[in-house]
Amino acid sequence: MARHARNFAAKLSAALRIEVKLQDERLSSFEAEKRLGNLVPRGKKKHAIDAVAAVIILENYLELQRS
């Protein structure tokens, strides 16, 4: 993960006194685009990819918590 993200997470954790977990989001947009295929019109594709990528990141995080 990017150093900037790790630093931000550390500062946020210290400021709020909570545990901050980082989740790897590499390739989530690629996977989202693959899942969507041609289902979304071109003008709405970026928004749809971002939304599906967020779902993928959450799914991956929850799966890691179960194991």
PDB file of N, H, CA, C and O in Angstrom:
ATOM      1  N   MET A   1       0.825  -1.188   0.000  1.00  0.00           N
ATOM      2  CA  MET A   1       0.000   0.000   0.000  1.00  0.00           C
ATOM      3  C   MET A   1       0.862   1.240   0.000  1.00  0.00           C
ATOM      4  O   MET A   1       2.013   1.231   0.437  1.00  0.00           O
ATOM      5  N   ALA A   2       0.292   2.266  -0.484  1.00  0.00           N
ATOM      6  H   ALA A   2      -0.643   2.273  -0.839  1.00  0.00           H
ATOM      7  CA  ALA A   2       1.050   3.503  -0.577  1.00  0.00           C
ATOM      8  C   ALA A   2       1.406   4.027   0.810  1.00  0.00           C
ATOM      9  O   ALA A   2       0.628   3.923   1.759  1.00  0.00           O
ATOM     10  N   ARG A   3       2.569   4.576   0.892  1.00  0.00           N
ATOM     11  H   ARG A   3       3.201   4.661   0.121  1.00  0.00           H
ATOM     12  CA  ARG A   3       3.054   5.139   2.151  1.00  0.00           C
ATOM     13  C   ARG A   3       2.089   6.200   2.678  1.00  0.00           C
ATOM     14  O   ARG A   3       1.834   6.279   3.879  1.00  0.00           O
ATOM     15  N   HIS A   4       1.562   7.007   1.769  1.00  0.00           N
ATOM     16  H   HIS A   4       1.770   6.942   0.793  1.00  0.00           H
ATOM     17  CA  HIS A   4       0.626   8.063   2.151  1.00  0.00           C
ATOM     18  C   HIS A   4      -0.609   7.473   2.849  1.00  0.00           C
ATOM     19  O   HIS A   4      -1.061   8.006   3.862  1.00  0.00           O
ATOM     20  N   ALA A   5      -1.142   6.398   2.320  1.00  0.00           N
ATOM     21  H   ALA A   5      -0.775   5.965   1.497  1.00  0.00           H
ATOM     22  CA  ALA A   5      -2.323   5.756   2.912  1.00  0.00           C
ATOM     23  C   ALA A   5      -2.000   5.198   4.293  1.00  0.00           C
ATOM     24  O   ALA A   5      -2.798   5.328   5.221  1.00  0.00           O
ATOM     25  N   ARG A   6      -0.843   4.585   4.425  1.00  0.00           N
ATOM     26  H   ARG A   6      -0.195   4.479   3.671  1.00  0.00           H
ATOM     27  CA  ARG A   6      -0.441   4.033   5.738  1.00  0.00           C
ATOM     28  C   ARG A   6      -0.261   5.146   6.760  1.00  0.00           C
ATOM     29  O   ARG A   6      -0.683   5.012   7.909  1.00  0.00           O
ATOM     30  N   ASN A   7       0.367   6.246   6.343  1.00  0.00           N
ATOM     31  H   ASN A   7       0.709   6.354   5.410  1.00  0.00           H
ATOM     32  CA  ASN A   7       0.550   7.389   7.252  1.00  0.00           C
ATOM     33  C   ASN A   7      -0.794   7.984   7.663  1.00  0.00           C
ATOM     34  O   ASN A   7      -1.005   8.300   8.834  1.00  0.00           O
ATOM     35  N   PHE A   8      -1.696   8.133   6.704  1.00  0.00           N
ATOM     36  H   PHE A   8      -1.524   7.876   5.753  1.00  0.00           H
ATOM     37  CA  PHE A   8      -3.016   8.667   7.009  1.00  0.00           C
ATOM     38  C   PHE A   8      -3.753   7.754   7.988  1.00  0.00           C
ATOM     39  O   PHE A   8      -4.375   8.232   8.936  1.00  0.00           O
ATOM     40  N   ALA A   9      -3.684   6.456   7.762  1.00  0.00           N
ATOM     41  H   ALA A   9      -3.178   6.067   6.992  1.00  0.00           H
ATOM     42  CA  ALA A   9      -4.350   5.489   8.645  1.00  0.00           C
ATOM     43  C   ALA A   9      -3.792   5.575  10.063  1.00  0.00           C
ATOM     44  O   ALA A   9      -4.547   5.501  11.032  1.00  0.00           O
ATOM     45  N   ALA A  10      -2.491   5.728  10.187  1.00  0.00           N
ATOM     46  H   ALA A  10      -1.877   5.788   9.399  1.00  0.00           H
ATOM     47  CA  ALA A  10      -1.867   5.838  11.510  1.00  0.00           C
ATOM     48  C   ALA A  10      -2.328   7.103  12.225  1.00  0.00           C
ATOM     49  O   ALA A  10      -2.627   7.068  13.418  1.00  0.00           O
ATOM     50  N   LYS A  11      -2.387   8.213  11.506  1.00  0.00           N
ATOM     51  H   LYS A  11      -2.144   8.242  10.537  1.00  0.00           H
ATOM     52  CA  LYS A  11      -2.843   9.473  12.102  1.00  0.00           C
ATOM     53  C   LYS A  11      -4.322   9.398  12.490  1.00  0.00           C
ATOM     54  O   LYS A  11      -4.714   9.877  13.553  1.00  0.00           O
ATOM     55  N   LEU A  12      -5.123   8.804  11.635  1.00  0.00           N
ATOM     56  H   LEU A  12      -4.804   8.415  10.771  1.00  0.00           H
ATOM     57  CA  LEU A  12      -6.544   8.655  11.916  1.00  0.00           C
ATOM     58  C   LEU A  12      -6.767   7.774  13.142  1.00  0.00           C
ATOM     59  O   LEU A  12      -7.591   8.083  14.003  1.00  0.00           O
ATOM     60  N   SER A  13      -6.028   6.686  13.206  1.00  0.00           N
ATOM     61  H   SER A  13      -5.358   6.435  12.507  1.00  0.00           H
ATOM     62  CA  SER A  13      -6.121   5.777  14.343  1.00  0.00           C
ATOM     63  C   SER A  13      -5.748   6.479  15.645  1.00  0.00           C
ATOM     64  O   SER A  13      -6.425   6.317  16.661  1.00  0.00           O
ATOM     65  N   ALA A  14      -4.688   7.246  15.612  1.00  0.00           N
ATOM     66  H   ALA A  14      -4.138   7.378  14.788  1.00  0.00           H
ATOM     67  CA  ALA A  14      -4.240   7.962  16.811  1.00  0.00           C
ATOM     68  C   ALA A  14      -5.242   9.048  17.206  1.00  0.00           C
ATOM     69  O   ALA A  14      -5.530   9.229  18.389  1.00  0.00           O
ATOM     70  N   ALA A  15      -5.764   9.758  16.229  1.00  0.00           N
ATOM     71  H   ALA A  15      -5.530   9.611  15.268  1.00  0.00           H
ATOM     72  CA  ALA A  15      -6.688  10.855  16.521  1.00  0.00           C
ATOM     73  C   ALA A  15      -8.018  10.357  17.073  1.00  0.00           C
ATOM     74  O   ALA A  15      -8.590  10.972  17.973  1.00  0.00           O
ATOM     75  N   LEU A  16      -8.508   9.250  16.535  1.00  0.00           N
ATOM     76  H   LEU A  16      -8.044   8.751  15.803  1.00  0.00           H
ATOM     77  CA  LEU A  16      -9.818   8.742  16.945  1.00  0.00           C
ATOM     78  C   LEU A  16      -9.744   7.630  17.981  1.00  0.00           C
ATOM     79  O   LEU A  16     -10.758   7.198  18.529  1.00  0.00           O
ATOM     80  N   ARG A  17      -8.521   7.178  18.238  1.00  0.00           N
ATOM     81  H   ARG A  17      -7.697   7.530  17.793  1.00  0.00           H
ATOM     82  CA  ARG A  17      -8.289   6.085  19.194  1.00  0.00           C
ATOM     83  C   ARG A  17      -9.103   4.840  18.834  1.00  0.00           C
ATOM     84  O   ARG A  17      -9.757   4.224  19.676  1.00  0.00           O
ATOM     85  N   ILE A  18      -9.035   4.502  17.559  1.00  0.00           N
ATOM     86  H   ILE A  18      -8.504   5.002  16.874  1.00  0.00           H
ATOM     87  CA  ILE A  18      -9.684   3.292  17.060  1.00  0.00           C
ATOM     88  C   ILE A  18      -8.698   2.539  16.172  1.00  0.00           C
ATOM     89  O   ILE A  18      -7.715   3.104  15.693  1.00  0.00           O
ATOM     90  N   GLU A  19      -8.975   1.267  15.964  1.00  0.00           N
ATOM     91  H   GLU A  19      -9.774   0.807  16.353  1.00  0.00           H
ATOM     92  CA  GLU A  19      -8.152   0.484  15.044  1.00  0.00           C
ATOM     93  C   GLU A  19      -8.578   0.813  13.618  1.00  0.00           C
ATOM     94  O   GLU A  19      -9.769   0.819  13.305  1.00  0.00           O
ATOM     95  N   VAL A  20      -7.625   1.082  12.774  1.00  0.00           N
ATOM     96  H   VAL A  20      -6.657   1.077  13.027  1.00  0.00           H
ATOM     97  CA  VAL A  20      -7.885   1.335  11.361  1.00  0.00           C
ATOM     98  C   VAL A  20      -7.252   0.198  10.575  1.00  0.00           C
ATOM     99  O   VAL A  20      -6.047  -0.039  10.665  1.00  0.00           O
ATOM    100  N   LYS A  21      -8.071  -0.498   9.809  1.00  0.00           N
ATOM    101  H   LYS A  21      -9.050  -0.306   9.737  1.00  0.00           H
ATOM    102  CA  LYS A  21      -7.569  -1.614   9.003  1.00  0.00           C
ATOM    103  C   LYS A  21      -7.453  -1.161   7.561  1.00  0.00           C
ATOM    104  O   LYS A  21      -8.333  -0.481   7.034  1.00  0.00           O
ATOM    105  N   LEU A  22      -6.369  -1.545   6.941  1.00  0.00           N
ATOM    106  H   LEU A  22      -5.654  -2.098   7.370  1.00  0.00           H
ATOM    107  CA  LEU A  22      -6.137  -1.217   5.538  1.00  0.00           C
ATOM    108  C   LEU A  22      -6.483  -2.440   4.692  1.00  0.00           C
ATOM    109  O   LEU A  22      -6.213  -3.575   5.085  1.00  0.00           O
ATOM    110  N   GLN A  23      -7.075  -2.199   3.544  1.00  0.00           N
ATOM    111  H   GLN A  23      -7.294  -1.277   3.225  1.00  0.00           H
ATOM    112  CA  GLN A  23      -7.470  -3.277   2.649  1.00  0.00           C
ATOM    113  C   GLN A  23      -6.844  -3.047   1.285  1.00  0.00           C
ATOM    114  O   GLN A  23      -6.945  -1.956   0.725  1.00  0.00           O
ATOM    115  N   ASP A  24      -6.207  -4.057   0.761  1.00  0.00           N
ATOM    116  H   ASP A  24      -6.124  -4.943   1.216  1.00  0.00           H
ATOM    117  CA  ASP A  24      -5.584  -3.967  -0.558  1.00  0.00           C
ATOM    118  C   ASP A  24      -6.667  -3.824  -1.621  1.00  0.00           C
ATOM    119  O   ASP A  24      -7.577  -4.649  -1.696  1.00  0.00           O
ATOM    120  N   GLU A  25      -6.574  -2.795  -2.433  1.00  0.00           N
ATOM    121  H   GLU A  25      -5.834  -2.125  -2.372  1.00  0.00           H
ATOM    122  CA  GLU A  25      -7.591  -2.558  -3.447  1.00  0.00           C
ATOM    123  C   GLU A  25      -7.041  -2.673  -4.865  1.00  0.00           C
ATOM    124  O   GLU A  25      -7.691  -2.280  -5.834  1.00  0.00           O
ATOM    125  N   ARG A  26      -5.838  -3.216  -4.965  1.00  0.00           N
ATOM    126  H   ARG A  26      -5.310  -3.535  -4.179  1.00  0.00           H
ATOM    127  CA  ARG A  26      -5.265  -3.393  -6.299  1.00  0.00           C
ATOM    128  C   ARG A  26      -6.139  -4.326  -7.123  1.00  0.00           C
ATOM    129  O   ARG A  26      -6.659  -5.319  -6.615  1.00  0.00           O
ATOM    130  N   LEU A  27      -6.289  -4.009  -8.349  1.00  0.00           N
ATOM    131  H   LEU A  27      -5.866  -3.203  -8.762  1.00  0.00           H
ATOM    132  CA  LEU A  27      -7.030  -4.788  -9.342  1.00  0.00           C
ATOM    133  C   LEU A  27      -8.540  -4.790  -9.137  1.00  0.00           C
ATOM    134  O   LEU A  27      -9.248  -5.471  -9.880  1.00  0.00           O
ATOM    135  N   SER A  28      -9.060  -4.053  -8.156  1.00  0.00           N
ATOM    136  H   SER A  28      -8.485  -3.500  -7.552  1.00  0.00           H
ATOM    137  CA  SER A  28     -10.509  -4.050  -7.937  1.00  0.00           C
ATOM    138  C   SER A  28     -11.249  -3.417  -9.125  1.00  0.00           C
ATOM    139  O   SER A  28     -12.312  -3.901  -9.515  1.00  0.00           O
ATOM    140  N   SER A  29     -10.707  -2.363  -9.692  1.00  0.00           N
ATOM    141  H   SER A  29      -9.843  -1.970  -9.376  1.00  0.00           H
ATOM    142  CA  SER A  29     -11.351  -1.730 -10.853  1.00  0.00           C
ATOM    143  C   SER A  29     -11.316  -2.656 -12.065  1.00  0.00           C
ATOM    144  O   SER A  29     -12.277  -2.730 -12.831  1.00  0.00           O
ATOM    145  N   PHE A  30     -10.220  -3.349 -12.227  1.00  0.00           N
ATOM    146  H   PHE A  30      -9.439  -3.289 -11.604  1.00  0.00           H
ATOM    147  CA  PHE A  30     -10.096  -4.311 -13.328  1.00  0.00           C
ATOM    148  C   PHE A  30     -11.145  -5.411 -13.177  1.00  0.00           C
ATOM    149  O   PHE A  30     -11.828  -5.761 -14.140  1.00  0.00           O
ATOM    150  N   GLU A  31     -11.268  -5.952 -11.972  1.00  0.00           N
ATOM    151  H   GLU A  31     -10.713  -5.668 -11.190  1.00  0.00           H
ATOM    152  CA  GLU A  31     -12.251  -7.000 -11.697  1.00  0.00           C
ATOM    153  C   GLU A  31     -13.670  -6.473 -11.899  1.00  0.00           C
ATOM    154  O   GLU A  31     -14.522  -7.178 -12.439  1.00  0.00           O
ATOM    155  N   ALA A  32     -13.927  -5.237 -11.469  1.00  0.00           N
ATOM    156  H   ALA A  32     -13.235  -4.664 -11.030  1.00  0.00           H
ATOM    157  CA  ALA A  32     -15.248  -4.631 -11.634  1.00  0.00           C
ATOM    158  C   ALA A  32     -15.597  -4.501 -13.113  1.00  0.00           C
ATOM    159  O   ALA A  32     -16.713  -4.816 -13.525  1.00  0.00           O
ATOM    160  N   GLU A  33     -14.653  -4.045 -13.891  1.00  0.00           N
ATOM    161  H   GLU A  33     -13.746  -3.790 -13.556  1.00  0.00           H
ATOM    162  CA  GLU A  33     -14.886  -3.890 -15.331  1.00  0.00           C
ATOM    163  C   GLU A  33     -15.171  -5.243 -15.973  1.00  0.00           C
ATOM    164  O   GLU A  33     -16.015  -5.357 -16.862  1.00  0.00           O
ATOM    165  N   LYS A  34     -14.464  -6.255 -15.515  1.00  0.00           N
ATOM    166  H   LYS A  34     -13.779  -6.163 -14.792  1.00  0.00           H
ATOM    167  CA  LYS A  34     -14.672  -7.605 -16.027  1.00  0.00           C
ATOM    168  C   LYS A  34     -16.072  -8.108 -15.663  1.00  0.00           C
ATOM    169  O   LYS A  34     -16.754  -8.711 -16.492  1.00  0.00           O
ATOM    170  N   ARG A  35     -16.494  -7.859 -14.423  1.00  0.00           N
ATOM    171  H   ARG A  35     -15.940  -7.370 -13.750  1.00  0.00           H
ATOM    172  CA  ARG A  35     -17.828  -8.288 -13.990  1.00  0.00           C
ATOM    173  C   ARG A  35     -18.934  -7.555 -14.752  1.00  0.00           C
ATOM    174  O   ARG A  35     -19.959  -8.150 -15.086  1.00  0.00           O
ATOM    175  N   LEU A  36     -18.731  -6.287 -15.021  1.00  0.00           N
ATOM    176  H   LEU A  36     -17.898  -5.804 -14.750  1.00  0.00           H
ATOM    177  CA  LEU A  36     -19.764  -5.496 -15.690  1.00  0.00           C
ATOM    178  C   LEU A  36     -19.891  -5.824 -17.172  1.00  0.00           C
ATOM    179  O   LEU A  36     -20.987  -5.793 -17.730  1.00  0.00           O
ATOM    180  N   GLY A  37     -18.780  -6.134 -17.796  1.00  0.00           N
ATOM    181  H   GLY A  37     -17.889  -6.160 -17.342  1.00  0.00           H
ATOM    182  CA  GLY A  37     -18.809  -6.412 -19.228  1.00  0.00           C
ATOM    183  C   GLY A  37     -19.408  -5.245 -19.996  1.00  0.00           C
ATOM    184  O   GLY A  37     -18.970  -4.104 -19.851  1.00  0.00           O
ATOM    185  N   ASN A  38     -20.397  -5.534 -20.802  1.00  0.00           N
ATOM    186  H   ASN A  38     -20.752  -6.461 -20.920  1.00  0.00           H
ATOM    187  CA  ASN A  38     -21.059  -4.496 -21.607  1.00  0.00           C
ATOM    188  C   ASN A  38     -22.449  -4.167 -21.068  1.00  0.00           C
ATOM    189  O   ASN A  38     -23.305  -3.702 -21.819  1.00  0.00           O
ATOM    190  N   LEU A  39     -22.682  -4.399 -19.794  1.00  0.00           N
ATOM    191  H   LEU A  39     -21.986  -4.777 -19.183  1.00  0.00           H
ATOM    192  CA  LEU A  39     -24.000  -4.182 -19.207  1.00  0.00           C
ATOM    193  C   LEU A  39     -24.343  -2.716 -18.970  1.00  0.00           C
ATOM    194  O   LEU A  39     -25.515  -2.365 -18.834  1.00  0.00           O
ATOM    195  N   VAL A  40     -23.323  -1.859 -18.921  1.00  0.00           N
ATOM    196  H   VAL A  40     -22.371  -2.144 -19.031  1.00  0.00           H
ATOM    197  CA  VAL A  40     -23.534  -0.451 -18.568  1.00  0.00           C
ATOM    198  C   VAL A  40     -23.203   0.430 -19.768  1.00  0.00           C
ATOM    199  O   VAL A  40     -22.194   0.218 -20.439  1.00  0.00           O
ATOM    200  N   PRO A  41     -24.063   1.429 -20.039  1.00  0.00           N
ATOM    201  CA  PRO A  41     -23.768   2.353 -21.148  1.00  0.00           C
ATOM    202  C   PRO A  41     -22.465   3.108 -20.908  1.00  0.00           C
ATOM    203  O   PRO A  41     -22.079   3.345 -19.764  1.00  0.00           O
ATOM    204  N   ARG A  42     -21.809   3.473 -21.966  1.00  0.00           N
ATOM    205  H   ARG A  42     -22.123   3.280 -22.896  1.00  0.00           H
ATOM    206  CA  ARG A  42     -20.498   4.130 -21.907  1.00  0.00           C
ATOM    207  C   ARG A  42     -20.482   5.347 -20.985  1.00  0.00           C
ATOM    208  O   ARG A  42     -19.520   5.518 -20.235  1.00  0.00           O
ATOM    209  N   GLY A  43     -21.486   6.182 -21.010  1.00  0.00           N
ATOM    210  H   GLY A  43     -22.267   6.043 -21.620  1.00  0.00           H
ATOM    211  CA  GLY A  43     -21.516   7.403 -20.208  1.00  0.00           C
ATOM    212  C   GLY A  43     -21.603   7.157 -18.712  1.00  0.00           C
ATOM    213  O   GLY A  43     -21.241   8.029 -17.922  1.00  0.00           O
ATOM    214  N   LYS A  44     -22.076   5.990 -18.310  1.00  0.00           N
ATOM    215  H   LYS A  44     -22.370   5.282 -18.952  1.00  0.00           H
ATOM    216  CA  LYS A  44     -22.236   5.674 -16.893  1.00  0.00           C
ATOM    217  C   LYS A  44     -21.237   4.630 -16.414  1.00  0.00           C
ATOM    218  O   LYS A  44     -21.297   4.192 -15.265  1.00  0.00           O
ATOM    219  N   LYS A  45     -20.335   4.237 -17.275  1.00  0.00           N
ATOM    220  H   LYS A  45     -20.287   4.593 -18.208  1.00  0.00           H
ATOM    221  CA  LYS A  45     -19.433   3.136 -16.965  1.00  0.00           C
ATOM    222  C   LYS A  45     -18.466   3.454 -15.822  1.00  0.00           C
ATOM    223  O   LYS A  45     -18.248   2.605 -14.958  1.00  0.00           O
ATOM    224  N   LYS A  46     -17.885   4.650 -15.795  1.00  0.00           N
ATOM    225  H   LYS A  46     -18.062   5.340 -16.497  1.00  0.00           H
ATOM    226  CA  LYS A  46     -16.917   5.009 -14.752  1.00  0.00           C
ATOM    227  C   LYS A  46     -17.555   4.918 -13.370  1.00  0.00           C
ATOM    228  O   LYS A  46     -16.971   4.352 -12.446  1.00  0.00           O
ATOM    229  N   HIS A  47     -18.748   5.472 -13.235  1.00  0.00           N
ATOM    230  H   HIS A  47     -19.222   5.931 -13.986  1.00  0.00           H
ATOM    231  CA  HIS A  47     -19.458   5.435 -11.949  1.00  0.00           C
ATOM    232  C   HIS A  47     -19.772   3.992 -11.563  1.00  0.00           C
ATOM    233  O   HIS A  47     -19.604   3.604 -10.407  1.00  0.00           O
ATOM    234  N   ALA A  48     -20.222   3.206 -12.522  1.00  0.00           N
ATOM    235  H   ALA A  48     -20.358   3.521 -13.461  1.00  0.00           H
ATOM    236  CA  ALA A  48     -20.558   1.803 -12.248  1.00  0.00           C
ATOM    237  C   ALA A  48     -19.324   1.012 -11.852  1.00  0.00           C
ATOM    238  O   ALA A  48     -19.382   0.196 -10.931  1.00  0.00           O
ATOM    239  N   ILE A  49     -18.219   1.237 -12.525  1.00  0.00           N
ATOM    240  H   ILE A  49     -18.172   1.900 -13.273  1.00  0.00           H
ATOM    241  CA  ILE A  49     -16.971   0.537 -12.199  1.00  0.00           C
ATOM    242  C   ILE A  49     -16.537   0.882 -10.777  1.00  0.00           C
ATOM    243  O   ILE A  49     -16.145  -0.003 -10.016  1.00  0.00           O
ATOM    244  N   ASP A  50     -16.605   2.154 -10.418  1.00  0.00           N
ATOM    245  H   ASP A  50     -16.923   2.873 -11.036  1.00  0.00           H
ATOM    246  CA  ASP A  50     -16.229   2.570  -9.062  1.00  0.00           C
ATOM    247  C   ASP A  50     -17.131   1.913  -8.016  1.00  0.00           C
ATOM    248  O   ASP A  50     -16.651   1.469  -6.973  1.00  0.00           O
ATOM    249  N   ALA A  51     -18.430   1.850  -8.291  1.00  0.00           N
ATOM    250  H   ALA A  51     -18.820   2.211  -9.138  1.00  0.00           H
ATOM    251  CA  ALA A  51     -19.377   1.254  -7.349  1.00  0.00           C
ATOM    252  C   ALA A  51     -19.117  -0.241  -7.184  1.00  0.00           C
ATOM    253  O   ALA A  51     -19.103  -0.750  -6.063  1.00  0.00           O
ATOM    254  N   VAL A  52     -18.913  -0.938  -8.286  1.00  0.00           N
ATOM    255  H   VAL A  52     -18.924  -0.525  -9.197  1.00  0.00           H
ATOM    256  CA  VAL A  52     -18.664  -2.379  -8.213  1.00  0.00           C
ATOM    257  C   VAL A  52     -17.302  -2.648  -7.573  1.00  0.00           C
ATOM    258  O   VAL A  52     -17.156  -3.611  -6.820  1.00  0.00           O
ATOM    259  N   ALA A  53     -16.315  -1.818  -7.860  1.00  0.00           N
ATOM    260  H   ALA A  53     -16.434  -1.036  -8.472  1.00  0.00           H
ATOM    261  CA  ALA A  53     -14.996  -1.978  -7.232  1.00  0.00           C
ATOM    262  C   ALA A  53     -15.108  -1.835  -5.715  1.00  0.00           C
ATOM    263  O   ALA A  53     -14.454  -2.570  -4.975  1.00  0.00           O
ATOM    264  N   ALA A  54     -15.931  -0.894  -5.247  1.00  0.00           N
ATOM    265  H   ALA A  54     -16.462  -0.297  -5.848  1.00  0.00           H
ATOM    266  CA  ALA A  54     -16.142  -0.729  -3.801  1.00  0.00           C
ATOM    267  C   ALA A  54     -16.757  -1.990  -3.207  1.00  0.00           C
ATOM    268  O   ALA A  54     -16.384  -2.407  -2.110  1.00  0.00           O
ATOM    269  N   VAL A  55     -17.684  -2.591  -3.916  1.00  0.00           N
ATOM    270  H   VAL A  55     -17.987  -2.252  -4.807  1.00  0.00           H
ATOM    271  CA  VAL A  55     -18.296  -3.844  -3.461  1.00  0.00           C
ATOM    272  C   VAL A  55     -17.241  -4.948  -3.385  1.00  0.00           C
ATOM    273  O   VAL A  55     -17.209  -5.714  -2.422  1.00  0.00           O
ATOM    274  N   ILE A  56     -16.395  -5.027  -4.383  1.00  0.00           N
ATOM    275  H   ILE A  56     -16.421  -4.405  -5.165  1.00  0.00           H
ATOM    276  CA  ILE A  56     -15.346  -6.050  -4.419  1.00  0.00           C
ATOM    277  C   ILE A  56     -14.388  -5.872  -3.247  1.00  0.00           C
ATOM    278  O   ILE A  56     -14.007  -6.848  -2.600  1.00  0.00           O
ATOM    279  N   ILE A  57     -14.000  -4.631  -2.972  1.00  0.00           N
ATOM    280  H   ILE A  57     -14.310  -3.839  -3.497  1.00  0.00           H
ATOM    281  CA  ILE A  57     -13.098  -4.361  -1.840  1.00  0.00           C
ATOM    282  C   ILE A  57     -13.753  -4.805  -0.540  1.00  0.00           C
ATOM    283  O   ILE A  57     -13.108  -5.438   0.295  1.00  0.00           O
ATOM    284  N   LEU A  58     -15.028  -4.479  -0.363  1.00  0.00           N
ATOM    285  H   LEU A  58     -15.552  -3.965  -1.041  1.00  0.00           H
ATOM    286  CA  LEU A  58     -15.747  -4.879   0.847  1.00  0.00           C
ATOM    287  C   LEU A  58     -15.885  -6.393   0.934  1.00  0.00           C
ATOM    288  O   LEU A  58     -15.704  -6.970   2.007  1.00  0.00           O
ATOM    289  N   GLU A  59     -16.202  -7.038  -0.173  1.00  0.00           N
ATOM    290  H   GLU A  59     -16.348  -6.570  -1.044  1.00  0.00           H
ATOM    291  CA  GLU A  59     -16.299  -8.505  -0.188  1.00  0.00           C
ATOM    292  C   GLU A  59     -14.978  -9.146   0.228  1.00  0.00           C
ATOM    293  O   GLU A  59     -14.955 -10.080   1.029  1.00  0.00           O
ATOM    294  N   ASN A  60     -13.884  -8.638  -0.323  1.00  0.00           N
ATOM    295  H   ASN A  60     -13.903  -7.879  -0.974  1.00  0.00           H
ATOM    296  CA  ASN A  60     -12.563  -9.181   0.014  1.00  0.00           C
ATOM    297  C   ASN A  60     -12.240  -8.981   1.490  1.00  0.00           C
ATOM    298  O   ASN A  60     -11.707  -9.881   2.139  1.00  0.00           O
ATOM    299  N   TYR A  61     -12.558  -7.808   2.019  1.00  0.00           N
ATOM    300  H   TYR A  61     -12.990  -7.077   1.492  1.00  0.00           H
ATOM    301  CA  TYR A  61     -12.317  -7.527   3.429  1.00  0.00           C
ATOM    302  C   TYR A  61     -13.124  -8.476   4.316  1.00  0.00           C
ATOM    303  O   TYR A  61     -12.585  -9.059   5.257  1.00  0.00           O
ATOM    304  N   LEU A  62     -14.404  -8.629   4.018  1.00  0.00           N
ATOM    305  H   LEU A  62     -14.842  -8.155   3.254  1.00  0.00           H
ATOM    306  CA  LEU A  62     -15.264  -9.496   4.823  1.00  0.00           C
ATOM    307  C   LEU A  62     -14.813 -10.960   4.745  1.00  0.00           C
ATOM    308  O   LEU A  62     -14.861 -11.684   5.739  1.00  0.00           O
ATOM    309  N   GLU A  63     -14.384 -11.376   3.581  1.00  0.00           N
ATOM    310  H   GLU A  63     -14.345 -10.787   2.774  1.00  0.00           H
ATOM    311  CA  GLU A  63     -13.883 -12.748   3.413  1.00  0.00           C
ATOM    312  C   GLU A  63     -12.634 -12.970   4.287  1.00  0.00           C
ATOM    313  O   GLU A  63     -12.486 -14.028   4.899  1.00  0.00           O
ATOM    314  N   LEU A  64     -11.758 -11.992   4.343  1.00  0.00           N
ATOM    315  H   LEU A  64     -11.878 -11.132   3.846  1.00  0.00           H
ATOM    316  CA  LEU A  64     -10.566 -12.113   5.180  1.00  0.00           C
ATOM    317  C   LEU A  64     -10.929 -12.169   6.660  1.00  0.00           C
ATOM    318  O   LEU A  64     -10.245 -12.830   7.442  1.00  0.00           O
ATOM    319  N   GLN A  65     -11.996 -11.484   7.048  1.00  0.00           N
ATOM    320  H   GLN A  65     -12.551 -10.947   6.414  1.00  0.00           H
ATOM    321  CA  GLN A  65     -12.409 -11.486   8.447  1.00  0.00           C
ATOM    322  C   GLN A  65     -12.981 -12.833   8.863  1.00  0.00           C
ATOM    323  O   GLN A  65     -12.862 -13.232  10.022  1.00  0.00           O
ATOM    324  N   ARG A  66     -13.599 -13.529   7.924  1.00  0.00           N
ATOM    325  H   ARG A  66     -13.696 -13.205   6.983  1.00  0.00           H
ATOM    326  CA  ARG A  66     -14.186 -14.847   8.202  1.00  0.00           C
ATOM    327  C   ARG A  66     -13.132 -15.929   8.383  1.00  0.00           C
ATOM    328  O   ARG A  66     -13.339 -16.898   9.113  1.00  0.00           O
ATOM    329  N   SER A  67     -12.013 -15.757   7.720  1.00  0.00           N
ATOM    330  H   SER A  67     -11.844 -14.970   7.126  1.00  0.00           H
ATOM    331  CA  SER A  67     -10.981 -16.808   7.779  1.00  0.00           C
ATOM    332  C   SER A  67      -9.977 -16.579   8.881  1.00  0.00           C
ATOM    333  O   SER A  67      -9.055 -17.376   9.052  1.00  0.00           O
TER     334      SER A  67
END
